[in-house]
């Protein structure tokens, strides 16, 4: 239905150039490229499962002693 022609692309590029300026555009494109690269790298790498943590309750108490003292 809506196609972007050559004239529309030129208008969009001029607007972007006016908004960001000539010095900022290479920085934006570099950041965009790094973001796409890291996204693709994340898709290619298998998911790492976190190491399993054992559920041991370590007590500092000695056996036979309790925290509450009955006097």
Buried (B, 14 or more C-beta within 10 A) or exposed (E): EEEEEEEEEEEEEEEEEEEEEEEEBEEEEEEEEEEEEEEEEEEEEEEEEEEEEEEEEEEEEEEEEEEEEEE
